[in-house]
Structure formats: structure tokens, C-alpha cells
Amino acid sequence: MKGKQVGYVLSALIIIGILGIGVRLISTDSNDFNMSGLLPITSDVIDTVKINSNNSDADVSLKKMNEASWMVGKNMIFPPTLENFWMSVSNIKNAQLVSRKAKYHNRFGVSNESGTTVTFYLGQSVQEEFIVGDTWDPDVRLCYIRKSGKDNVYGIPCSQPPDRTFSTNPNLWRNPIIVSIPSSEIDSLEFEFNNTINNFSITKEINNDWIINNSDVADTRIVDSMLEIFSQFYTSGFANTAVSFDSPDASIRINTIQGSDYVTTKIKFLSKDSESYYVQIPSQPGTTFIVASELIDNYLLLNQEDLKIQSN
């Protein structure tokens, strides 16, 4: 009887041991498929992020001012851009293993000579450092990353290419919106040109007609196209050097309705070349935007005759 009991005990111990080994193996394999052992790299912990290109001298530093605001150089980072960045960073803790071998680093763009190095700092200390690959497929929408000094490559969801999410171009972190005023908040527009004889204004009437110089009715379709641009007027780039707007080629003053939460503003235009204009607004005197000539010449800097309703 005692022999049977001893046998039962031994069998139970063996089974428990086998189960323990199995659980340990499963746990190890499971962890190996995810990036583990990471230090915290959330926006509430990190105060500096440095992003360096591995195949050029391009680099940017993102500096935290407070919980809601970060700077790139002397400029505030555009909140939606910052939000997208931290959303991608939050996916790193759940990154999925895609390769274990260094020979595949080039395929995923994460070799030491390709991709981008992203370093997260807490004070002067490096919390984590990753190489983000420069390959991206719009059908897959994955960014490929690996920890510096490690071979394993992982994938994380990326809604846009890595050179946008983890950009080394400081201008791509800046606010691209020149003005954003809903059409319902605009009372009148004043157009001024170098040749002052061409100056005119259009004003919105109670019946929603737009009147040119208190006289002719403007073509609603043309005015609506203009107002749609002002609702989200985006830049295509920024000038790297200071530009004087003491004598602009033209300007448009946007007068908002009385009691509006949107302030009246004036947009100044200065021809850069045949393809683009320099643009500036009073609220950002140190920033010079660049906008395509096609947009400005065809939809914004129009003359009175362009705005009039054309008779058949």
C-alpha cells in the first residue's frame, strides 16, 4: 500500500514538473514574440526625443514644455502630429516579432546604415533607443523596429510612412495651418494690391449674397471656393530664412462677424518664384509659409471682374 502511495506521489510530482516546464516554455515563447523588458517611454515620463537619420545628417529633437506642449526648435509641435507620434510609440510594447536574424535587417530597413534612430530620454539618461525601418507598404501599414544592439525585428501599426511619423524634418512637426476660419464666421474680405487702383472688398449681406464694393453681386460659387480654402488654409512648406513683408504683392484681410470667437486677420502674399508665394500672417510674424502659385492665383488673388457673375 505504501508503495502505491509513493508511486502516486512520484507520478503527481512528475506531472507537476512537466506542466511547470510546459508553462515556462509557453511563457518564454510568448514573450519572445513581443518586445519585452522595456522601460516606460510614454509622454508623461519622457522629456526629450531625438530622431536621427542613419544615412544622412538630418536630425530633430523634440522637447517637452509641459504635459500638453512639445517644441521642435523654437516652434510648437502641431498637436495632431504629436498625438500620432505617441500613438505609434504606445504600440511598441505590443510589437510583434517578424524576424530574428540580422541578415534580414536590410530587408526591413533597420540596419545601422538605414532607417532612423529614435532615442527616448528621461533627463540625461537614455530610457530606450530603437531603429525604425524606412520601408512601408500602404496595404500592410506596419513600421518595422528593433532595439539598438539587438537582432530581433518587430512590427507595429503605422497609419502613415515612418518618415512622416518619425520624421527628421523639423518642418513636418510644425503647424501647417495658416488660417482656419469657418465661412459662417466671415463678414467681409478686403483685397489690397501693389497697384491700389485694383483694391476692392466683398461683404456678406443678410440674404447671404456677397456684394463687391457695395455694388455688384459676386458669383457665389467663386466666393464659396475661396471661403472653403480659408476654413483650412494649409501651407506646403516653410521658408528657412527671414523674408521681409514690408512691401507685399497683395494681401487679403479677413474680417470676422461681430462677437465671433475667431479674430480678424490679414494674409500677406509675396511672390517667391513662378511656382509659389511666400505667405505671412500677423499672429506668426516669425513664420513664413510657402504656398503654390496655382492655388493663390486661381482661387484667392482674384480681381473684381473675376468675382462678378458672368452673363451668358
C-alpha positions in Angstrom: 0.0 0.0 0.0 2.8 2.3 0.9 4.5 1.5 -2.3 1.4 2.5 -4.3 1.1 5.8 -2.4 4.8 6.6 -3.1 4.1 5.8 -6.7 1.1 8.2 -6.8 3.2 10.9 -5.2 6.0 10.4 -7.7 3.6 10.4 -10.6 2.0 13.6 -9.4 5.4 15.3 -8.9 6.4 14.3 -12.4 3.2 15.6 -13.9 3.5 18.9 -12.0 7.1 19.1 -13.2 6.2 18.5 -16.8 3.3 21.1 -16.6 5.7 23.6 -15.0 8.2 23.2 -17.8 5.5 23.4 -20.4 4.1 26.6 -18.9 7.6 28.1 -18.7 8.3 27.2 -22.3 5.0 28.6 -23.5 5.6 31.8 -21.4 9.1 32.1 -22.9 7.9 31.6 -26.5 5.0 34.1 -26.0 7.3 36.8 -24.6 9.8 36.2 -27.4 7.1 37.2 -29.9 6.6 40.5 -28.3 9.1 43.2 -27.3 9.5 42.8 -23.6 11.5 44.4 -20.8 11.0 47.9 -22.0 11.4 50.9 -19.7 8.5 53.4 -19.7 8.6 55.6 -22.8 5.2 57.4 -22.5 4.8 61.1 -23.0 4.3 61.7 -19.2 7.7 60.1 -18.5 9.9 61.1 -21.4 11.1 64.8 -21.7 13.2 64.6 -24.8 13.1 62.5 -28.0 16.0 62.6 -30.5 15.4 61.4 -34.0 18.4 60.9 -36.3 18.7 59.6 -39.8 21.1 56.7 -40.2 22.1 57.6 -43.7 22.3 61.4 -43.5 22.9 64.3 -41.1 19.2 65.0 -40.7 18.0 65.1 -37.1 15.4 66.7 -34.8 15.0 67.0 -31.1 11.5 67.1 -29.5 11.5 68.9 -26.2 8.6 68.7 -23.6 7.5 72.1 -22.3 4.5 70.7 -20.3 2.2 67.7 -20.4 0.3 69.1 -23.5 3.0 71.0 -25.3 6.3 70.0 -27.1 8.7 72.1 -29.1 10.9 71.4 -32.1 13.5 74.1 -32.2 11.7 77.3 -31.5 8.3 76.1 -32.8 5.4 74.4 -31.1 4.7 70.9 -32.4 1.4 70.5 -34.2 -0.9 68.6 -31.7 -2.3 66.1 -34.2 1.2 65.3 -35.4 2.4 64.8 -31.8 -0.6 62.7 -31.0 0.0 60.4 -34.0 3.7 60.0 -32.9 2.8 59.0 -29.3 0.1 56.7 -30.6 2.7 54.8 -32.7 5.1 54.8 -29.7 2.4 53.3 -27.5 2.2 50.3 -29.9 5.8 49.4 -29.3 5.0 47.5 -26.1 2.8 45.2 -28.2 5.1 45.0 -31.2 5.0 41.6 -33.0 8.2 39.7 -33.9 8.8 39.4 -37.6 12.4 38.3 -37.8 15.2 37.0 -35.5 18.1 37.2 -37.9 20.5 40.2 -38.6 20.7 39.2 -42.2 17.2 40.4 -42.7 17.8 43.9 -41.3 18.3 45.4 -44.7 15.1 44.0 -46.0 13.2 45.8 -43.2 15.3 48.9 -43.4 16.6 48.6 -39.8 20.3 48.2 -40.4 22.8 50.5 -38.8 23.2 52.3 -42.1 19.5 52.7 -42.9 16.3 53.8 -41.3 16.1 56.2 -38.4 17.3 56.0 -34.8 14.8 57.2 -32.2 16.1 57.8 -28.7 13.9 58.5 -25.7 15.4 60.5 -22.8 14.5 61.0 -19.2 16.7 63.9 -18.1 20.2 63.0 -19.4 19.5 59.2 -19.3 18.5 57.1 -22.3 15.4 55.2 -21.5 15.2 53.3 -24.8 16.6 53.5 -28.3 15.2 52.0 -31.4 16.0 51.8 -35.1 12.8 52.4 -37.2 12.9 51.0 -40.7 12.5 53.1 -43.8 10.2 50.5 -45.5 6.4 50.9 -45.5 3.6 49.3 -47.5 0.3 51.1 -47.7 -1.5 47.8 -47.9 0.2 46.4 -44.7 0.7 49.7 -42.8 3.4 48.4 -40.5 6.6 50.2 -39.2 9.5 47.9 -38.5 11.6 48.5 -35.5 14.4 46.9 -33.5 16.2 47.8 -30.3 19.7 49.2 -30.8 22.2 46.4 -30.5 19.6 43.6 -30.9 18.8 41.4 -33.9 15.1 40.8 -33.4 12.9 42.9 -35.7 9.3 43.7 -34.8 6.3 45.3 -36.5 3.9 48.0 -35.1 0.8 49.5 -36.7 1.6 52.8 -38.6 -1.1 54.8 -40.3 1.5 56.7 -42.4 5.0 56.1 -43.6 7.8 56.1 -40.9 9.4 59.2 -42.5 6.3 61.1 -41.5 5.6 59.6 -38.1 9.3 59.6 -37.1 10.4 62.5 -39.3 13.8 64.1 -39.2 12.4 67.1 -40.9 11.6 69.8 -38.3 9.1 71.5 -40.6 6.9 68.3 -40.7 6.4 68.7 -36.9 5.2 72.3 -37.2 1.6 73.6 -37.5 0.8 73.6 -41.3 -2.4 75.6 -40.9 -2.1 79.3 -42.0 -5.7 80.2 -41.1 -8.7 78.2 -40.1 -11.9 80.3 -40.1 -15.3 78.8 -40.9 -17.2 80.6 -43.7 -20.1 81.3 -41.3 -17.8 83.5 -39.2 -16.6 85.7 -42.0 -18.3 89.0 -42.6 -16.2 90.6 -45.3 -12.9 90.3 -47.3 -10.7 93.2 -48.3 -8.3 92.7 -51.2 -5.3 95.0 -51.4 -2.7 95.1 -54.2 0.5 97.0 -55.0 -1.5 98.8 -57.6 -4.0 100.3 -55.2 -6.4 101.1 -58.0 -7.3 97.4 -58.0 -8.2 97.3 -54.4 -11.7 96.1 -53.5 -13.8 94.4 -50.9 -16.7 91.9 -50.7 -19.3 91.9 -48.0 -21.8 89.4 -46.9 -25.5 90.5 -46.9 -28.3 89.3 -44.8 -29.6 87.2 -47.7 -26.1 85.6 -47.9 -25.3 87.3 -51.2 -21.7 88.7 -51.4 -21.5 92.3 -52.7 -18.5 93.7 -54.4 -17.7 97.3 -53.3 -21.3 97.7 -52.2 -22.4 97.4 -55.8 -22.3 94.2 -57.8 -23.3 90.8 -56.6 -20.4 88.3 -56.6 -20.6 84.8 -58.0 -21.4 82.7 -55.0 -19.6 79.6 -56.4 -16.3 81.5 -56.7 -16.7 83.1 -53.2 -17.6 79.7 -51.7 -14.4 78.2 -53.1 -12.4 81.0 -51.6 -14.1 80.6 -48.2 -13.6 76.8 -48.2 -9.8 77.5 -48.5 -9.9 79.9 -45.6 -11.7 77.2 -43.5 -8.5 75.1 -43.6 -5.7 77.1 -45.4 -2.6 74.8 -45.4 1.0 75.6 -46.2 3.1 73.3 -48.4 6.3 74.3 -46.6 8.2 76.9 -44.6 10.9 79.4 -45.6 14.2 78.6 -43.9 15.4 82.3 -43.9 13.7 85.5 -42.9 11.5 87.2 -45.5 10.5 90.9 -45.4 6.8 91.6 -46.0 7.2 95.4 -45.8 6.0 95.6 -49.5 3.9 92.5 -50.2 2.5 91.9 -53.6 -1.0 91.6 -52.2 -3.0 90.9 -49.0 -6.4 89.7 -48.0 -7.9 90.9 -44.8 -10.5 88.5 -43.3 -13.0 90.4 -41.2 -15.0 88.2 -38.9 -18.5 88.8 -37.7 -19.2 90.8 -34.5 -18.9 88.6 -31.4 -17.0 85.8 -33.2 -14.6 83.6 -31.4 -12.4 83.9 -34.5 -10.2 87.0 -34.7 -9.9 89.2 -37.8 -6.6 88.6 -39.6 -4.7 89.7 -42.6 -2.8 87.4 -45.0 0.1 88.9 -46.9 1.4 87.4 -50.2 4.8 87.9 -51.7 5.8 86.1 -55.0 8.7 83.6 -54.3 9.1 82.4 -57.9 6.9 81.2 -60.8 5.6 78.3 -58.8 5.0 79.6 -55.3 4.3 82.5 -52.9 5.6 83.4 -49.5 2.7 83.9 -47.1 2.6 85.5 -43.7 0.0 86.4 -41.0 0.3 88.9 -38.1 -0.1 86.3 -35.4 3.1 84.5 -36.6 5.4 87.2 -37.7 8.5 84.9 -37.4 7.0 82.3 -39.7 6.9 82.4 -43.4 4.7 79.9 -45.2 5.1 78.7 -48.8 2.0 78.1 -50.9 1.7 77.0 -54.5 1.0 79.8 -57.0 -1.7 77.8 -58.7 -3.9 77.9 -55.6 -3.3 81.6 -54.9 -3.6 82.9 -58.4 -6.6 80.8 -59.4 -8.7 81.0 -56.2 -7.5 83.8 -53.9 -5.9 86.8 -55.6 -8.7 87.5 -58.0 -9.8 90.8 -59.3 -13.3 92.3 -59.3 -14.2 91.1 -62.8 -13.3 87.5 -61.8 -15.8 87.7 -59.0 -18.7 89.1 -60.9 -21.5 86.9 -62.2 -20.7 86.3 -65.8 -23.6 86.8 -68.2 -24.1 84.2 -71.0 
